[in-house]
Every structure is written in C-alpha cells, then in structure tokens.
Amino acid sequence: MEARKKVRVEKTGKVVSSKTEKSRIVLIERRVQHPIYKKYFRKIKKVMAHDEKNLSREGDIVRIVQCRPLSKQKRWKIVEILERGEER
C-alpha cells in the first residue's frame, strides 16, 4: 500500500470577527469572471477558523489551512498572521 500524500488547502483572508474564544471568522474574497459577459466580480465566503493562542484580531490578514473538523463549523486553522490590522 502506498501512503497518500495529503494536499493542504491554503487561503488568505481578513479577520472580521474575534469575539469568540479561540475562534475567528475569516472573510475569503476571490475574483471570478462571468462565463458569458467576461466581467469580473467578487465572491465572498466567511469561514470559522481556529486560533489556539488568540493572537489575531479584527482587521488582520491571515493565512489559513484546511484541517479536520474541530467543531460543528470549524474546519480551518490560522497558520500565520501576514499583516496586522489598524488599532482602534
């Protein structure tokens, strides 16, 4: 039997909510071209990501990685903070 290599899905997004303990809501935005009219438009998806040490806060740009289900809604982990958001 050959061991299958798992491909990790990585995405970048912006933290839009940091109200829950060890969880963040990350907004992933991508540009898609319309198949007929060829105009580009934005598609937005919000996912819940696990943040073990509560390091990220609202406005941060983070890199997330897909992982096993951690709860009912969490299937992503925050790997690193790419850019800090502005302070309030």
Beta strands, then each sheet from edge to edge (+ up, - down):
strand 1: 10-17
strand 2: 23-33
strand 3: 40-50
strand 4: 61-66
strand 5: 74-83
sheet 1: 1+ 2- 3+ 5+ 4- 1+
end
